[in-house]
Amino acid sequence: MRTKDENKTKAIKHAVIELSQSEGLTNLTTAKVAKLAGVSPATIYLKYKDKTDMLSRIYEEVKTELHAGVQESILDAGDDVEAQLRAVLNYSVQQWHKYPKESEFINALWTNQELLDASAIESGNQKEGPLVDLFARIDANPAFINVPRVILEAFASLPGTVRQLASNNDQALIDQTIDLILKALKV
């Protein structure tokens, strides 16, 4: 029975991500999700309170999955903060390439936070973790200019956006984007 519930949960998650791409977040309804997932609307309401709860919980899950290797990429880069930031930016691009729909889903919700509940927004603004630690090291490093975290986050999303907009997976273009970001952030 447990596997059946997990399969339904996965189907709902997949349907939400697919519909967010094809219909947009505003036009996404629980009825459409249920139909695409092959579950009854009641099943969705057994798992989630409403559309906001559904989007919020799936947002948190997908964000966690996309960031699963961030710590390892930072550690692999050694002690140099610039190398760590470069590694995180490259990791971000790899995740966009590997999981484009999930990455777009996260980006769409982060730029439409009114669709998320307070818990999901807090999760997005996590107060701890490898990225927050890296941002603190950047802030404390005199080689970098002092910028608000939101600017660092925007810069961190830029290589993925460039990767998405480029007609091919041009690593030279990604490297150029990362070089420009580092140049903009350094004193």
C-alpha positions as CSV (number, residue, x, y, z in Angstrom):
1,M,0.0,0.0,0.0
2,R,2.9,2.4,0.8
3,T,4.4,2.0,-2.7
4,K,1.0,2.9,-4.2
5,D,0.8,6.1,-2.1
6,E,4.4,7.0,-3.1
7,N,3.6,6.4,-6.7
8,K,0.6,8.7,-6.4
9,T,2.7,11.4,-4.7
10,K,5.3,11.1,-7.5
11,A,2.6,11.3,-10.2
12,I,1.1,14.4,-8.6
13,K,4.6,16.0,-8.4
14,H,5.3,15.2,-12.0
15,A,1.9,16.5,-13.1
16,V,2.4,19.8,-11.2
17,I,5.8,20.3,-12.8
18,E,4.5,19.4,-16.3
19,L,1.4,21.7,-16.0
20,S,3.4,24.6,-14.6
21,Q,5.4,24.4,-17.9
22,S,2.4,23.9,-20.3
23,E,-0.3,25.9,-18.5
24,G,1.6,28.3,-16.3
25,L,1.3,28.5,-12.5
26,T,-1.8,30.7,-12.6
27,N,-3.8,28.3,-14.8
28,L,-2.7,25.2,-12.9
29,T,-5.6,23.7,-10.9
30,T,-5.9,20.8,-8.6
31,A,-8.4,19.3,-11.1
32,K,-5.9,19.4,-13.9
33,V,-3.2,18.0,-11.7
34,A,-5.5,15.1,-10.6
35,K,-6.4,14.3,-14.2
36,L,-2.8,14.3,-15.5
37,A,-1.6,12.4,-12.5
38,G,-4.3,9.8,-12.9
39,V,-5.6,10.3,-9.4
40,S,-8.9,11.5,-8.0
41,P,-9.1,15.2,-6.8
42,A,-9.8,13.8,-3.3
43,T,-6.4,12.1,-3.3
44,I,-4.7,15.5,-3.8
45,Y,-6.7,16.9,-0.8
46,L,-5.7,14.0,1.3
47,K,-2.0,15.0,0.7
48,Y,-2.4,18.8,0.5
49,K,-4.7,21.4,2.0
50,D,-5.0,23.4,-1.2
51,K,-3.2,24.6,-4.3
52,T,-0.8,26.8,-2.3
53,D,0.1,23.9,0.0
54,M,0.6,21.6,-2.9
55,L,2.9,24.1,-4.7
56,S,4.7,24.9,-1.5
57,R,5.5,21.3,-0.5
58,I,6.5,20.3,-4.0
59,Y,8.7,23.5,-4.3
60,E,10.5,22.6,-1.1
61,E,11.0,19.0,-2.2
62,V,12.3,19.9,-5.7
63,K,14.6,22.6,-4.3
64,T,16.1,20.2,-1.9
65,E,16.7,17.7,-4.7
66,L,18.3,20.3,-7.0
67,H,20.6,21.4,-4.2
68,A,21.6,18.0,-3.0
69,G,25.2,18.2,-4.3
70,V,26.0,21.8,-3.5
71,Q,28.0,20.9,-0.4
72,E,30.1,18.4,-2.2
73,S,30.8,20.8,-5.0
74,I,32.0,23.4,-2.5
75,L,34.2,20.9,-0.7
76,D,35.7,19.7,-3.9
77,A,36.7,23.2,-4.8
78,G,39.0,23.5,-1.8
79,D,39.4,26.5,0.5
80,D,39.5,29.3,-2.1
81,V,36.2,31.3,-2.0
82,E,36.3,32.2,-5.7
83,A,36.9,28.6,-6.6
84,Q,33.9,27.6,-4.4
85,L,31.7,30.1,-6.0
86,R,32.8,29.0,-9.5
87,A,32.0,25.4,-8.5
88,V,28.6,26.3,-7.2
89,L,27.8,28.2,-10.4
90,N,28.9,25.3,-12.5
91,Y,26.9,22.9,-10.4
92,S,23.8,25.1,-10.8
93,V,24.2,24.9,-14.6
94,Q,24.6,21.2,-14.5
95,Q,21.4,20.9,-12.5
96,W,19.6,23.2,-15.0
97,H,20.8,20.9,-17.8
98,K,19.9,17.7,-16.0
99,Y,16.6,18.9,-14.6
100,P,15.3,21.7,-16.8
101,K,11.6,21.4,-16.0
102,E,12.3,21.2,-12.2
103,S,14.7,24.2,-12.4
104,E,12.1,26.2,-14.3
105,F,9.4,25.2,-11.8
106,I,11.6,26.5,-8.9
107,N,12.5,29.7,-10.7
108,A,8.8,30.4,-11.6
109,L,7.7,29.9,-8.0
110,W,10.6,31.9,-6.6
111,T,9.6,34.9,-8.8
112,N,5.9,34.4,-7.9
113,Q,6.2,34.0,-4.2
114,E,2.6,34.9,-3.6
115,L,1.8,31.4,-4.7
116,L,3.9,30.0,-1.8
117,D,3.1,29.8,1.8
118,A,5.3,31.2,4.6
119,S,7.0,27.9,5.3
120,A,8.1,27.5,1.6
121,I,9.3,31.1,1.5
122,E,11.3,30.5,4.7
123,S,12.7,27.3,3.1
124,G,13.8,29.4,0.1
125,N,15.4,31.9,2.4
126,Q,17.1,29.2,4.4
127,K,19.2,30.6,7.3
128,E,21.7,27.7,7.2
129,G,23.2,25.4,4.7
130,P,26.1,25.4,2.3
131,L,25.0,28.2,0.1
132,V,24.3,30.5,3.0
133,D,27.7,29.6,4.4
134,L,29.3,30.4,1.1
135,F,27.5,33.7,0.8
136,A,28.8,34.6,4.3
137,R,32.3,33.7,3.3
138,I,32.0,35.9,0.2
139,D,30.6,38.7,2.4
140,A,33.5,38.4,4.8
141,N,36.2,38.2,2.1
142,P,37.8,41.6,1.3
143,A,38.4,40.5,-2.3
144,F,34.6,40.7,-2.9
145,I,32.3,43.7,-2.8
146,N,29.7,43.7,-0.1
147,V,26.3,43.1,-1.8
148,P,22.9,42.0,-0.4
149,R,22.2,38.3,-0.5
150,V,19.4,38.8,-3.0
151,I,22.0,40.1,-5.5
152,L,24.2,37.0,-4.9
153,E,21.2,34.8,-5.4
154,A,20.3,36.6,-8.7
155,F,23.9,36.2,-9.9
156,A,23.9,32.5,-8.9
157,S,20.8,32.0,-11.1
158,L,22.3,33.7,-14.2
159,P,24.4,30.9,-15.6
160,G,21.4,28.6,-15.5
161,T,19.3,31.2,-17.3
162,V,22.1,31.6,-19.9
163,R,22.3,27.9,-20.3
164,Q,18.5,27.8,-20.9
165,L,18.6,30.6,-23.4
166,A,21.6,29.3,-25.4
167,S,20.7,27.2,-28.4
168,N,23.3,24.6,-27.3
169,N,25.2,23.5,-24.2
170,D,28.1,25.8,-24.9
171,Q,30.5,25.5,-21.9
172,A,32.6,28.4,-23.2
173,L,29.5,30.7,-22.9
174,I,28.8,29.4,-19.4
175,D,32.5,30.0,-18.4
176,Q,32.3,33.5,-19.8
177,T,29.1,34.2,-17.8
178,I,30.7,32.9,-14.6
179,D,33.9,35.0,-15.3
180,L,31.7,38.1,-15.7
181,I,29.8,37.3,-12.4
182,L,33.1,36.9,-10.6
183,K,34.5,40.1,-12.1
184,A,31.3,42.0,-11.0
185,L,31.5,40.7,-7.5
186,K,35.2,41.3,-6.9
187,V,36.8,44.5,-5.6
